[in-house]
Amino acid sequence: MTSGTASGESGPAAWTRAHLLGLEELSAGEITCILDQAAEFKRLNEAGEGKLATLSGVAVGNLFFEPSTRTKTSFSLAAKRLSADTVDFTASGSSLSKGESFIDTALTIQAMGVSMMVVRHSSPGAPQLLARHLSASVLNAGDGTHEHPTQGLLDIFTIREQRGTIEGLTVALVGDILHSRVARSNIWGLQKLGARVIVCGPATLIPPQIRELGVEVSHFLDEIVDEVDCLNLLRVQFERQRGAFFPSISEYAHLYGMNRERLRRAKQDVLILAPGPINRGVEITPDVADGGHSVILNQVTNGLVIRMACLHLLHLVRTGGGESHR
């Protein structure tokens, strides 16, 4: 498997950070380091070595201040595959309702011996704030509409796994770019590894300054469907919207949904991705979601090894090195 980038150190020594807060701040070498480590964990899993002692005796806290099923479960399972203990925290019914601050809550959990914290929060910048106040390593599991680095990494890993490289590919991110933290992480990561990125969606769901990030913009999926190598169909973020951004769900599906007809006009080897949960019949029709071009379930599988890799690399920095499972 190729590294997906033409230059820059990509081995374990390339990773020196105590926190993973976003892909914007990472180099191509650092991103590739995570991808390569994830590939090695996947190889070990497929060889029957599903349980490793890498994080034995380490406590990982899952601090989720937003509802989550997939990401939280994936992080918990990743920690357990590395033999870590896990502490799950949810805001509902917590001391936050009694007036305890966000930072005080995290400090309390850290005082219980938790050395790594996986944080999801509705406010952009919340993980960065914690990283300034904690000695524990902080791993961003999604902060508002800012970034979702491990989702971006697993999307990129899935593409690289299928194509061998990211460099030179054209990837379209389709849908609700305005509210999508996944889009931002994908944009940073894909471009750093040499991909051409197009964002596509209604004008009301494309940030006006998005071109400043180096992407191309299209408002019509039919204009680009035949030139892209990968389509990442972003979920419409109904829960984050505060207004009518398009006339109706049926019109959105008609203009931007990936269906059998559009698939016929796409490249023969086009990859179809979608960060879950998907809205079947909105961003994608069931036959395409379950068809041969779809790698949606691969993304779920790869999310586990990406999160294992992130926890492992952060732990290596905390302990000053040690054996790398590569």
C-alpha positions as CSV (number, residue, x, y, z in Angstrom):
1,M,0.0,0.0,0.0
2,T,1.3,3.4,-0.9
3,S,1.5,6.2,1.6
4,G,-0.7,8.6,-0.2
5,T,1.8,11.4,0.0
6,A,5.0,12.1,-1.9
7,S,7.0,13.6,0.8
8,G,7.4,14.0,4.6
9,E,8.2,11.5,7.3
10,S,5.4,9.1,7.9
11,G,6.7,6.5,10.4
12,P,5.9,6.5,14.2
13,A,8.6,9.2,14.8
14,A,6.4,11.6,12.7
15,W,3.8,11.7,15.5
16,T,4.9,13.9,18.4
17,R,1.6,15.5,19.5
18,A,0.0,15.0,22.9
19,H,-3.5,15.7,21.5
20,L,-5.5,15.2,18.4
21,L,-7.7,18.2,18.0
22,G,-8.2,18.5,14.2
23,L,-6.7,17.7,10.8
24,E,-6.1,21.4,10.0
25,E,-3.0,21.5,12.2
26,L,-1.6,18.2,11.0
27,S,1.1,17.7,8.3
28,A,0.7,15.2,5.5
29,G,3.3,13.1,7.3
30,E,1.4,13.0,10.5
31,I,-1.8,12.1,8.8
32,T,0.0,9.3,6.9
33,C,1.5,8.1,10.2
34,I,-2.1,7.6,11.5
35,L,-3.2,5.9,8.3
36,D,-0.2,3.5,8.3
37,Q,-0.7,2.6,12.0
38,A,-4.4,1.9,11.3
39,A,-3.5,-0.3,8.4
40,E,-1.2,-2.3,10.6
41,F,-3.9,-2.7,13.3
42,K,-6.3,-3.9,10.6
43,R,-3.7,-6.5,9.4
44,L,-3.3,-7.7,13.0
45,N,-7.1,-7.9,13.5
46,E,-7.5,-9.9,10.3
47,A,-4.7,-12.2,11.4
48,G,-6.6,-13.0,14.5
49,E,-4.7,-10.7,16.9
50,G,-7.8,-8.6,17.8
51,K,-6.7,-7.9,21.4
52,L,-3.5,-6.1,22.1
53,A,-1.9,-5.0,25.4
54,T,-0.8,-1.6,24.1
55,L,-2.9,0.4,26.6
56,S,-3.0,-2.1,29.5
57,G,-3.4,-0.2,32.7
58,V,-4.5,3.0,30.9
59,A,-7.9,4.6,31.5
60,V,-9.6,6.3,28.6
61,G,-12.5,8.6,29.3
62,N,-15.3,9.1,26.8
63,L,-16.8,12.6,27.5
64,F,-19.8,13.0,25.3
65,F,-21.7,16.2,25.7
66,E,-23.8,15.5,22.6
67,P,-25.7,12.3,21.8
68,S,-23.7,9.7,20.0
69,T,-24.0,6.0,19.3
70,R,-21.6,5.1,16.5
71,T,-18.6,7.3,17.4
72,K,-18.8,6.6,21.1
73,T,-19.2,2.8,20.6
74,S,-16.3,2.8,18.2
75,F,-14.0,4.7,20.6
76,S,-15.0,2.4,23.5
77,L,-14.3,-0.7,21.4
78,A,-11.0,0.7,20.1
79,A,-9.8,1.3,23.7
80,K,-10.9,-2.2,24.8
81,R,-9.1,-3.8,21.8
82,L,-5.9,-2.1,23.1
83,S,-6.7,-3.4,26.7
84,A,-7.5,0.0,28.2
85,D,-10.1,0.6,30.8
86,T,-12.9,3.0,29.8
87,V,-14.9,5.5,31.7
88,D,-18.1,6.7,30.0
89,F,-19.5,10.2,30.8
90,T,-22.7,11.7,29.4
91,A,-24.0,15.2,30.2
92,S,-27.5,14.0,31.0
93,G,-27.9,13.6,34.8
94,S,-24.3,14.6,35.4
95,S,-22.9,17.2,37.9
96,L,-23.2,19.8,35.0
97,S,-26.8,20.0,35.9
98,K,-25.8,21.0,39.4
99,G,-23.7,23.9,38.2
100,E,-20.3,22.2,37.7
101,S,-18.4,23.7,34.8
102,F,-17.2,21.8,31.8
103,I,-13.6,22.1,32.8
104,D,-14.2,21.1,36.4
105,T,-16.0,18.0,35.2
106,A,-13.0,17.0,33.0
107,L,-10.5,17.8,35.8
108,T,-12.5,15.6,38.2
109,I,-12.5,12.7,35.8
110,Q,-8.7,13.2,35.2
111,A,-8.2,13.1,39.0
112,M,-9.6,9.6,38.9
113,G,-6.6,8.5,36.9
114,V,-7.9,9.0,33.3
115,S,-4.9,9.8,31.1
116,M,-6.7,10.1,27.7
117,M,-10.0,11.9,27.1
118,V,-12.2,11.5,24.0
119,V,-14.4,14.6,23.8
120,R,-17.5,15.4,21.8
121,H,-19.2,18.8,22.4
122,S,-21.6,21.1,20.6
123,S,-19.3,24.1,21.0
124,P,-16.5,24.5,18.4
125,G,-13.2,24.7,20.2
126,A,-14.3,22.8,23.3
127,P,-11.5,20.1,23.0
128,Q,-8.9,22.8,22.4
129,L,-10.1,24.5,25.7
130,L,-9.7,21.2,27.6
131,A,-6.3,20.6,26.1
132,R,-5.1,23.9,27.7
133,H,-6.3,22.9,31.1
134,L,-5.6,19.1,31.3
135,S,-2.5,17.1,31.5
136,A,-4.4,14.2,30.0
137,S,-4.3,13.8,26.2
138,V,-7.4,15.1,24.5
139,L,-8.9,13.5,21.3
140,N,-11.6,15.5,19.5
141,A,-14.6,13.3,18.7
142,G,-16.5,16.2,17.1
143,D,-16.8,19.8,18.2
144,G,-19.8,21.7,16.9
145,T,-19.5,22.4,13.2
146,H,-15.7,22.7,13.5
147,E,-14.0,19.3,13.0
148,H,-14.5,15.6,13.4
149,P,-10.9,14.4,12.8
150,T,-11.3,10.6,13.2
151,Q,-14.3,10.6,10.8
152,G,-12.2,12.5,8.3
153,L,-9.3,10.0,8.9
154,L,-11.5,6.9,8.5
155,D,-13.0,8.3,5.3
156,I,-9.5,9.0,3.9
157,F,-8.3,5.6,5.0
158,T,-11.2,3.9,3.3
159,I,-10.4,5.7,0.0
160,R,-6.7,4.9,0.3
161,E,-7.4,1.3,1.1
162,Q,-9.5,1.0,-2.1
163,R,-7.3,3.0,-4.4
164,G,-3.8,2.7,-2.9
165,T,-3.3,6.5,-2.8
166,I,-5.1,9.8,-2.3
167,E,-2.8,11.9,-4.5
168,G,-4.4,12.8,-7.8
169,L,-7.9,11.7,-6.9
170,T,-11.0,13.9,-7.3
171,V,-13.2,13.7,-4.3
172,A,-16.6,15.4,-4.0
173,L,-18.2,16.2,-0.7
174,V,-21.9,16.5,-1.4
175,G,-24.6,18.1,0.8
176,D,-24.8,20.1,4.0
177,I,-21.3,21.6,4.0
178,L,-22.4,24.5,6.1
179,H,-23.1,22.5,9.2
180,S,-20.7,19.6,8.6
181,R,-17.6,19.1,10.8
182,V,-16.9,16.0,8.8
183,A,-16.6,18.1,5.6
184,R,-14.0,20.3,7.2
185,S,-11.9,17.5,8.4
186,N,-12.1,15.8,5.0
187,I,-11.1,19.0,3.2
188,W,-8.0,19.5,5.3
189,G,-6.9,15.9,5.2
190,L,-7.6,15.1,1.5
191,Q,-5.9,18.3,0.2
192,K,-2.8,17.7,2.3
193,L,-2.5,14.2,0.7
194,G,-2.8,15.6,-2.8
195,A,-6.5,15.2,-3.7
196,R,-8.6,17.7,-5.7
197,V,-11.7,18.4,-3.5
198,I,-15.1,19.7,-4.8
199,V,-17.9,20.7,-2.5
200,C,-21.4,20.4,-3.9
201,G,-24.7,21.4,-2.5
202,P,-27.4,24.1,-2.4
203,A,-26.0,27.6,-2.3
204,T,-27.7,28.0,1.1
205,L,-25.6,25.1,2.5
206,I,-22.2,26.1,1.1
207,P,-20.3,28.6,3.3
208,P,-19.5,31.8,1.3
209,Q,-15.8,31.7,2.1
210,I,-15.3,27.9,1.5
211,R,-13.1,28.6,-1.6
212,E,-10.5,30.1,0.7
213,L,-9.8,26.5,1.9
214,G,-8.7,25.6,-1.7
215,V,-11.8,23.7,-2.8
216,E,-13.9,24.0,-5.9
217,V,-17.6,24.7,-5.6
218,S,-20.5,23.3,-7.6
219,H,-24.2,23.7,-6.9
220,F,-25.3,20.9,-9.3
221,L,-24.4,17.3,-8.7
222,D,-25.2,16.4,-12.3
223,E,-22.4,18.7,-13.5
224,I,-19.7,16.8,-11.6
225,V,-20.9,13.3,-11.2
226,D,-19.0,12.0,-14.2
227,E,-15.6,13.4,-13.2
228,V,-15.1,12.4,-9.6
229,D,-13.4,9.3,-8.2
230,C,-15.2,9.4,-4.9
231,L,-18.5,10.8,-3.7
232,N,-18.8,11.4,0.0
233,L,-22.5,12.0,0.7
234,L,-22.9,14.1,3.8
235,R,-25.9,13.7,6.0
236,V,-28.3,16.6,6.0
237,Q,-27.8,18.1,9.5
238,F,-31.5,18.6,10.3
239,E,-30.7,18.9,14.1
240,R,-28.2,21.8,13.5
241,Q,-30.3,23.8,11.0
242,R,-32.1,26.9,12.2
243,G,-34.1,27.7,9.1
244,A,-35.3,26.4,5.7
245,F,-32.2,25.9,3.6
246,F,-34.1,24.1,0.8
247,P,-37.7,23.9,-0.2
248,S,-38.4,20.3,0.6
249,I,-36.6,17.0,1.3
250,S,-38.0,15.5,-1.9
251,E,-36.4,18.4,-3.9
252,Y,-33.1,17.9,-2.1
253,A,-33.2,14.2,-2.9
254,H,-34.0,15.0,-6.6
255,L,-31.1,17.4,-7.0
256,Y,-28.4,16.0,-4.7
257,G,-29.4,12.4,-3.9
258,M,-27.2,9.6,-5.3
259,N,-29.5,7.3,-7.2
260,R,-29.2,4.6,-9.8
261,E,-29.4,7.0,-12.7
262,R,-26.6,9.2,-11.4
263,L,-24.5,6.1,-10.7
264,R,-24.9,5.0,-14.3
265,R,-23.3,8.4,-15.4
266,A,-20.5,8.2,-12.9
267,K,-17.1,6.6,-13.4
268,Q,-17.2,2.8,-13.5
269,D,-15.1,2.5,-10.4
270,V,-16.5,5.4,-8.4
271,L,-16.5,5.0,-4.6
272,I,-19.6,5.9,-2.7
273,L,-19.0,7.0,1.0
274,A,-21.4,8.3,3.6
275,P,-20.7,9.1,7.3
276,G,-23.5,7.5,9.2
277,P,-26.2,7.5,10.1
278,I,-27.5,7.9,6.5
279,N,-30.9,9.2,5.6
280,R,-32.0,6.6,3.1
281,G,-33.9,8.2,0.3
282,V,-32.5,11.6,1.0
283,E,-28.7,11.7,0.4
284,I,-28.7,8.2,-1.1
285,T,-31.2,5.6,-2.4
286,P,-31.1,2.2,-0.7
287,D,-30.0,0.3,-3.9
288,V,-26.9,2.6,-4.1
289,A,-26.2,2.4,-0.4
290,D,-26.2,-1.4,-0.5
291,G,-24.6,-1.7,-4.0
292,G,-21.2,-2.7,-5.2
293,H,-19.8,0.9,-5.3
294,S,-20.7,1.6,-1.7
295,V,-17.9,1.4,1.0
296,I,-20.2,2.6,3.8
297,L,-19.8,-0.5,5.9
298,N,-16.0,-0.5,5.2
299,Q,-16.0,3.0,6.8
300,V,-17.6,1.6,10.0
301,T,-15.0,-1.2,10.2
302,N,-12.1,1.2,9.4
303,G,-13.3,3.6,12.1
304,L,-12.3,1.1,14.7
305,V,-8.7,0.8,13.5
306,I,-8.3,4.5,13.0
307,R,-9.4,5.2,16.5
308,M,-7.1,2.4,17.8
309,A,-4.2,4.1,15.9
310,C,-5.0,7.5,17.4
311,L,-5.1,6.2,20.9
312,H,-1.9,4.2,20.4
313,L,0.1,7.1,19.0
314,L,-1.1,9.5,21.7
315,H,0.0,6.9,24.3
316,L,3.4,6.6,22.7
317,V,4.0,10.3,23.1
318,R,2.8,10.2,26.7
319,T,5.1,7.3,27.6
320,G,8.1,8.6,25.6
321,G,8.1,5.9,23.0
322,G,7.9,2.2,23.3
323,E,7.3,-0.6,20.8
324,S,5.2,0.5,17.9
325,H,2.8,-2.1,16.4
326,R,3.7,-1.5,12.8
